[in-house]
Amino acid sequence: MCGIVGYIGWQEASPLLLKGLKRLEYRGYDSAGLALLDGSKLVVIKQKGSVSNLEQETLALRATMQGATAGIGHTRWATHGDPSDRNAHPHMNAAGDIAIIHNGIIENYSLLKRELLAEGYLFLSDTDSEVLVHLIDRIWKREPAMDMESATRSALRHVDGAYGLCVISSREPDKIVVARMGSPLVIGIGEGEFFIASDAAPIVEHTKKVVYLADGELAVVRRDGYTVTSIENVRQEKVVTELDFSLEKIEKDGFEHFMLKEIFQQPAVMHDVMRGRVRLDEGRVRLGGIEDYLDQLKQAKRIVICACGTSWHAALIGEYLIEEFARIPVEVDYASEFRYRNPIVGAEDVVIVISQSGETADTLAALRTAKEKGALVMGICNVVGSTIARETLCGMYTHAGPEIGVASTKAFTAQVIMLYMLALALSKGRTISHDEIALLLKELSEIPEKAAQILELDGQIKFIAEQFKDAKNVLYLGRGYNFPVALEGALKLKEISYIHAEGYPAAEMKHGPIALIDEDMPVIFIATRDSTYTKILSNIEEVRSRKGRVIAIASEGDKEIGRLAEHVIYIPQASGPITPLLTVIPLQLLAYHIATLRGCNVDRPRNLAKSVTVE
């Protein structure tokens, strides 16, 4: 979603803010802007388009400025109002001495806007965000003795919705006021300087000491320190956290795109996810984040997994794994629907929420609904200190490292491994013998090496992509554990190449999708040798008889599939439950190469945001 950066200290602010905005480009945006405190005046520069365009505008103005050492910056992803200069942030009051940037949605903005218009306030944009600056201005005018902190606090008491908010004013040039409700904000602590951002990416090259704001908190950041209070003005003591990743992890390392880098990182990420957790010598899994609750998890009457997008596909695989190994009933819910259907969840249930960022708005809403209903809520996420990590009773970090590409790749395989290990941990002493678990863990430990072997097929997969880059529609089919992989493969293609694609269980092809198949339709089968293999072969024959073009992901040594498919991508042998970790990689590469051949921006696909922080 939108990106926020802020700086106050001893360095010139604009270069730091611009670099910070570039670090946030992966989140998706359509316009960008800065507000700089230059001596006694507030300078705002904003426009539709890229941060690079904004940088040129800023360079042209710098010669006329004194050297601002405080400011805020924003990349906007349109919700209310189209992408345009006028709708870009920051927004200012009429006097031009207050500026705000805002992530989130103000749900009661129409009511607030009508009130402000009736009082003579003029609106220069179509955004919901602009009401905030006029609301702060109105309150401050009514009580001139009030300071910016108090005016902001009072304004937020009138607001319904979500916000990550930064406020600066030339009336009080030595502070930045920030507040959070549902949209993440982090403060970086330097020497005589402070950094503000919507995530840690813009901060890590300057400091590793950060404070994460919680919902309902407001901070005043000065050059000599910061204070955090609740919106009700109760002082909050915050824990300083050390960031666990380096600048190098958010660079491309010679790859053309972050997405390609992250696909190729997967063998290393798989090792990292298992490190310290898979105890081969002991034949067991140790999951420290849930150790104290493991007995309670094992006794669950039912497990409900809530997630969105790619994480939802990982959750479907988790359902199969937990039910097969632990024999606990599992349901998978779209987090976006969970709280709106009045779910039946209680104290005997476990709700697992999965999110790469740990900030997904729908997933957070599901988490809070489950807690209200008394369920044990567990989280699986990638970002240390994220809201999901803080609000769940227990959970596990995937340790996948920063994922910059909007289309998730390594986070998916990390989540699947976490769910595989969880299923085995829940099985121990109940449904599977020690020897069986030891064998399953041995196979899991071999997966990184097998994943690396698949990456060596990149050239072959690019050749296949060249044959199908102009397709209008693509069908992905799989069975059992690989049905969710079919969904994920289709999602990847849609996200980054803008080709319409659908994933189905292979048997469902005859219940509708078969009507679409003709000589122009690529059909991608996940056809590894497992209990459903012969059924898949029958499905392939049905597609061939209708002249569909078949691409197959198959197990090494399978000669029969080569007779039926136009193209075959062979992967190393693996048992059914573990194959999704391998079958997904060719589909990621195929989507990547098709998108790049079509000239698409794979790291920042149109209309998409990395982390959906508003509903």
Secondary structure, 3 states (H helix, E strand, C coil): CCEEEEEECCCCHHHHHHHHHHHCHHHCCCEEEEEEEECCEEEEEEEECCHHHHHHHHHHHHCCCCCCCEEEEEEECCCCCCCCCCCCCCEECCCCCEEEEEECCECCHHHHHHHHHHCCCCCCCCCCCHHHHHHHHHHHHHCCCCCHHHHHHHHHCCCCECEEEEEEECCCCCCEEEEEEECCCEEEECCCCEEEECCCCCCCCCCCEEEECCCCEEEEEECCEEEEEECCCCECCCCCEECCCCHHHHCCCCCCCHHHHHHHCHHHHHHHHHCCCEECCCCEECCHHHHHHHHHHHCCCEEEEEECHHHHHHHHHHHHHHHHHHCCCEEEEEHHHHHHHCCCCCCCEEEEEEECCCCCHHHHHHHHHHHHCCCEEEEEECCCCCHHHHHCCEEEECCCCCCCCCCCCHHHHHHHHHHHHHHHHHHECCCECHHHHHHHHHHHHCHHHHHHHHHCCHHHHHHHHHHHCCCCEEEEEECHHHHHHHHHHHHHHHHHHCCEEEEEEHHHHHHCHHHHCCCCCEEEEEECCCCCHHHHHHHHHHHHCCCCEEEEEEECCCHHHHHHCCEEEEECCCCHHHCHHHHHHHHHHHHHHHHHHCCCCCCCCCCCCCCCCCC
